[in-house]
Amino acid sequence: MNFTIDRDILLNNLIHVQKGLPNKTPLPILYAIKFEVFSDYIQLTASNSDVAIQVLVDDSSLKVHKTGKIALPGRYFIDIIRKVAASRIEIVLQEERLLVIKADRSEFKLKLMDVEDYPDVDFLDLAEPVILSSDMIKEIIKATNFATADNEKRPILTGVNFKYQDNHLYAVATDSYRLSQKNLSLRTHSKTFNIVIPNKSLDELSKILDHIQEEIEVYINPNKVLFKMNKIWFQTRLLEGTYPDTFKIIPTTFPTVISFNKEELLSAVDRVSLLSPRDKESNYNIIKLTLRQDQVVEISSTNTEIGDAKEEIIPTSDVVGGLISIAFSSKYLNEALKAFNSTEVTLNFAGEIKPFVIKGNMDSDLLHLILPVRID
């Protein structure tokens, strides 16, 4: 095996494929990246228990002198390519298990693993795909993934629920204290599905999509989902179990509705939460929102050990309904507001001890729900 390639091209593709390398695994061979060198392209594969990634490299800078396949220690190889200053890299298989990397005046020799030990990775693309744009998938991840649970008490809640029914795709995330839901109409008809994708897998997919502008084919299988791009295949396991029916917990009637400039509300919440007390269970800053008789909204925090904070905000339009006083996590509101592209948001209150819903003037397909907390 012998080829040369531009260093930047190789590194960019390695950065994509490294997202499939495990941090820890009982199978040492999975620390390897599988290199398959053909006459006019290279195929890179990495896999762990959650994610498998395959990348096709067919750049014009690639010159293959001899084909072959190897399994090389992934992180060491990536670190070498990242550190060298050469514009062009030469890779030569010197002996059966010794790889030589030449970059200008630098030369590295890497001991290889047995490529025959590398497990076959099945990228399942048998079913009819759902077609989504890369921008749409990124927007779904941005709007939902932060609201997933970060502990394993209820593993099913550590992922985002993708449910397709009635020609709509619902993407829902909840940690049981807050909820984010994005509702999209699909251009292509698809069979009904109801799957849960791990939040960590979606984080890695989002990083890849930052560099992708194209249509993505999404193949949904019983326990895996494959996102098929032009030169990158990204496959992740699905979480097992039944996702809760979140439609039932979203209120439908709101006695009080208040509109705000999003940035003004976000800034006020940031400032007031500086002195807010922390909830013992979640350790999240608790603030209080009160609608006064004069239709001014007061956001406040009271901390017996440190001090108090208070800020007044004028709603952007007439308040609908009666007075309200409600306490909740400032972290939850902060993260929810940042997920909106809207300039104006409405807080829709079902009651002082009931969840409230946030909507945006430019995000008709998105809602966030936050549960209040009781304070004495």
C-alpha positions in Angstrom: 0.0 0.0 0.0 1.4 3.4 -1.0 -0.3 6.7 -1.6 0.1 10.5 -1.3 -2.5 13.1 -0.5 -2.8 16.7 0.7 -2.4 16.9 4.4 -5.5 19.2 5.0 -7.8 16.9 2.9 -6.7 13.8 4.9 -7.0 15.6 8.3 -10.5 16.9 7.6 -11.7 13.4 6.7 -9.9 11.9 9.8 -11.7 14.4 12.0 -15.0 13.1 10.7 -14.2 9.5 11.2 -12.6 9.9 14.6 -16.1 10.5 16.0 -16.6 6.7 15.7 -13.5 5.8 17.8 -14.3 4.6 21.3 -13.0 6.2 24.5 -12.9 2.8 26.1 -13.6 -0.7 24.7 -13.0 -4.3 25.6 -12.1 -4.9 21.9 -8.7 -3.2 21.3 -9.1 -3.5 17.5 -11.8 -0.9 17.7 -9.2 1.7 18.7 -8.1 1.4 15.0 -9.3 3.2 11.9 -9.7 0.8 9.0 -8.0 2.1 5.9 -9.0 0.6 2.6 -7.0 2.1 -0.3 -8.4 1.5 -3.8 -7.1 2.7 -7.2 -8.8 6.1 -7.0 -10.3 6.5 -3.5 -9.8 5.6 0.1 -12.5 4.3 2.5 -12.1 5.0 6.2 -14.1 3.2 8.9 -14.4 3.6 12.7 -16.8 2.0 15.0 -17.7 1.7 18.7 -20.7 0.4 20.6 -22.8 3.4 19.8 -21.7 4.9 16.5 -20.1 3.6 13.2 -18.8 6.1 10.6 -17.5 5.5 7.1 -15.9 8.2 5.0 -15.1 8.2 1.3 -12.0 10.2 0.3 -11.7 10.7 -3.5 -10.1 14.1 -3.7 -8.1 15.0 -6.8 -4.9 15.4 -4.6 -5.0 11.6 -3.9 -2.4 9.6 -5.9 -2.5 5.9 -5.3 0.6 4.0 -6.2 -0.4 0.7 -4.6 -3.7 -0.5 -3.1 -4.3 -2.3 0.1 -6.0 -2.3 3.5 -4.7 -1.8 7.0 -5.9 -1.1 10.6 -3.9 1.7 12.2 -4.0 3.1 15.7 -6.6 5.9 15.1 -5.7 8.5 17.7 -2.0 8.3 17.2 -2.3 8.6 13.5 -4.7 11.6 13.7 -2.3 13.3 16.2 0.6 12.9 13.8 -1.3 14.3 10.8 -2.6 17.2 12.9 0.9 18.1 14.1 3.0 17.8 10.9 3.5 21.1 9.0 3.9 19.5 5.5 1.3 20.3 2.8 1.5 16.8 1.4 1.7 13.4 3.1 3.1 10.1 1.8 1.9 6.8 3.4 3.8 3.6 2.7 3.2 0.1 4.0 6.9 -0.9 4.6 6.3 -4.3 6.0 3.2 -6.3 6.7 2.5 -4.5 10.1 4.6 -1.4 9.8 3.4 1.9 8.3 5.7 4.8 7.3 4.4 8.3 7.3 6.5 10.9 5.5 5.9 14.6 5.7 8.7 16.9 4.4 11.5 16.3 6.9 9.4 14.3 9.3 9.1 10.5 9.3 7.0 8.3 11.6 6.7 4.6 11.8 3.5 3.1 13.2 2.9 -0.5 14.2 -0.3 -1.7 12.8 -3.1 -4.0 14.1 -4.3 -7.0 12.2 -6.8 -5.7 9.7 -8.4 -9.2 9.5 -9.4 -8.8 13.2 -11.5 -5.7 12.4 -15.2 -6.6 12.6 -17.4 -6.2 9.6 -19.6 -3.1 10.0 -23.0 -3.4 8.3 -24.4 0.0 7.3 -28.1 -0.8 7.0 -29.7 1.0 4.1 -32.3 -1.5 3.1 -35.5 0.3 4.0 -37.0 3.3 2.1 -35.2 6.4 3.4 -36.6 9.6 4.8 -35.1 12.6 3.0 -34.1 15.5 5.2 -31.8 18.5 4.5 -28.7 18.9 6.6 -30.0 22.2 7.8 -33.2 20.7 9.0 -31.4 18.0 11.0 -29.0 20.5 12.5 -32.0 22.7 13.5 -33.8 19.7 15.1 -30.7 18.8 17.2 -30.2 22.5 18.2 -33.8 22.8 19.3 -34.1 19.6 21.3 -30.9 17.8 22.3 -30.1 20.1 25.2 -33.4 19.1 26.9 -32.5 15.4 27.2 -31.6 13.9 30.5 -27.9 13.8 31.4 -28.1 10.9 33.8 -29.0 7.2 33.3 -31.8 6.9 35.9 -34.2 6.7 32.9 -32.0 5.8 29.9 -34.8 6.4 27.4 -34.8 10.1 28.3 -31.1 10.5 27.4 -32.2 10.5 23.7 -34.4 12.5 21.4 -37.7 10.9 20.3 -38.3 11.0 16.5 -41.9 10.1 15.8 -43.5 10.2 12.4 -47.3 10.2 12.1 -50.0 12.0 10.1 -47.4 13.4 7.7 -45.5 15.2 10.5 -42.2 14.5 12.1 -42.2 15.2 15.8 -38.8 15.5 17.5 -39.2 15.6 21.3 -36.7 15.7 24.2 -37.5 15.8 27.9 -35.6 15.2 31.2 -39.0 15.1 33.0 -38.5 18.8 34.3 -38.7 20.4 30.9 -39.6 19.5 27.3 -38.7 20.7 23.8 -40.8 19.7 20.8 -40.2 20.5 17.1 -42.9 19.6 14.6 -42.1 19.4 10.9 -43.9 18.5 7.7 -41.9 16.1 5.6 -41.7 16.5 1.9 -41.6 12.8 1.3 -44.1 10.3 2.5 -42.7 7.7 4.9 -43.9 4.8 6.9 -44.8 5.5 10.5 -41.8 5.2 12.9 -41.1 6.0 16.5 -37.4 5.9 17.5 -35.1 7.4 20.2 -31.6 8.5 19.2 -29.0 8.9 21.9 -28.1 12.5 22.7 -24.3 11.9 22.4 -24.8 10.4 18.9 -26.7 13.5 17.9 -24.0 15.8 19.2 -21.4 14.0 17.0 -23.7 14.1 14.0 -24.3 17.8 14.5 -20.5 18.4 14.4 -20.3 16.6 11.1 -23.2 18.4 9.6 -21.5 21.8 10.4 -19.5 21.0 7.3 -22.2 19.5 5.1 -24.8 21.2 2.9 -26.8 18.5 1.2 -29.8 16.2 1.3 -29.4 13.4 3.8 -31.0 9.9 3.4 -32.1 8.6 6.8 -32.6 4.8 6.9 -34.5 3.6 10.0 -34.0 0.0 11.1 -35.2 -1.9 14.2 -32.2 -1.0 16.4 -30.1 1.4 14.3 -30.5 4.5 12.1 -28.2 5.4 9.3 -27.6 9.0 8.1 -26.3 8.6 4.5 -24.5 11.6 3.1 -22.7 11.8 -0.2 -19.3 10.8 1.2 -20.0 10.2 4.9 -22.2 7.4 6.4 -23.1 7.9 10.0 -24.8 5.1 11.8 -25.9 5.0 15.5 -27.7 2.5 17.7 -31.2 3.4 19.0 -32.2 3.5 22.6 -34.5 0.6 23.7 -37.7 1.1 25.5 -41.0 3.1 25.2 -40.7 6.9 25.1 -43.4 8.6 27.3 -46.4 10.0 25.6 -45.4 13.7 25.9 -48.5 15.0 24.0 -50.6 14.4 27.1 -48.5 16.7 29.3 -48.6 19.8 27.1 -51.3 22.2 28.3 -53.8 23.4 25.7 -55.4 26.3 27.5 -53.6 29.3 28.9 -55.3 31.8 31.2 -52.3 34.2 31.0 -50.1 35.0 27.9 -47.2 37.5 28.0 -45.0 38.5 25.1 -41.4 39.6 25.4 -38.5 40.7 23.3 -36.4 37.6 23.4 -33.0 39.3 24.0 -34.4 41.6 26.7 -35.9 38.6 28.6 -32.7 36.6 28.1 -30.5 39.4 29.5 -32.8 40.0 32.4 -32.9 36.3 33.4 -29.0 36.2 33.1 -28.6 39.1 35.5 -31.2 38.1 38.1 -30.0 34.5 38.2 -26.6 35.7 39.4 -27.9 35.8 43.0 -30.6 33.2 42.8 -30.7 30.2 45.2 -30.0 26.8 43.9 -32.5 24.0 43.9 -31.1 21.2 46.1 -32.0 18.3 43.7 -31.1 19.9 40.4 -28.6 22.5 41.5 -30.3 24.9 39.0 -30.8 28.6 39.8 -34.4 29.4 40.8 -36.0 32.7 39.8 -39.5 34.1 40.2 -41.6 35.8 37.5 -44.5 38.0 38.7 -47.0 39.9 36.6 -48.0 43.1 38.6 -51.3 45.0 38.5 -49.6 47.7 36.4 -48.9 45.0 33.7 -45.1 45.2 34.3 -43.3 41.9 34.7 -40.9 41.6 37.6 -38.2 38.9 37.6 -36.6 38.4 40.9 -34.4 36.1 43.1 -34.0 35.9 46.8 -31.0 34.3 48.4 -30.9 34.5 52.2 -27.2 33.9 52.3 -26.1 36.3 49.5 -28.8 38.9 48.7 -31.6 39.7 46.4 -32.0 40.7 42.7 -34.9 42.2 40.9 -35.5 43.5 37.3 -38.6 44.9 35.6 -39.5 44.1 32.0 -42.2 45.8 29.9 -44.1 43.2 27.8 -44.0 43.9 24.0 -47.8 43.8 23.7 -50.9 43.8 25.9 -51.0 41.0 28.4 -53.7 38.5 27.9 -55.4 37.2 31.1 -54.9 37.6 34.8 -52.0 38.0 37.2 -49.5 35.3 37.7 -46.6 34.6 40.0 -44.4 31.5 39.2 -41.0 30.2 40.1 -38.7 28.0 37.9 -35.2 27.2 36.8 -33.4 30.1 35.1 -31.1 27.6 33.4 -34.1 25.9 31.7 -35.5 29.3 30.5 -32.1 30.4 29.4 -31.5 27.3 27.3 -35.0 27.3 25.9 -34.8 31.0 24.7 -31.4 30.4 23.0 -33.0 27.6 20.9 -35.4 30.1 19.3 -34.6 32.1 16.1 -37.5 34.4 17.0 -37.1 38.0 18.0 -40.2 37.8 20.2 -41.4 35.0 22.4 -44.6 34.4 24.4 -44.8 32.7 27.7 -48.1 30.9 28.0 -49.1 30.1 31.6 -51.6 27.4 32.5 -51.4 28.2 36.2 -48.9 28.9 39.0 -48.2 25.3 39.6 -48.7 24.0 36.1 -46.1 23.8 33.3 -45.8 26.9 31.1 -45.1 26.8 27.3 -42.8 29.1 25.4 -43.4 29.9 21.7 -41.7 32.2 19.2 -43.0 34.5 16.5 -40.7 33.1 13.9 -40.6 29.5 15.1 -44.2 28.2 14.5 -42.9 24.6 14.6 -41.2 24.8 18.0 -42.4 24.9 21.6 -40.7 24.5 25.0 -42.3 23.5 28.2 -40.9 24.1 31.7 -42.2 22.8 35.0 -42.4 25.4 37.8 -41.0 24.8 41.3 -42.7 25.4 44.6 -41.0 28.0 46.8 -42.1 29.1 50.3 
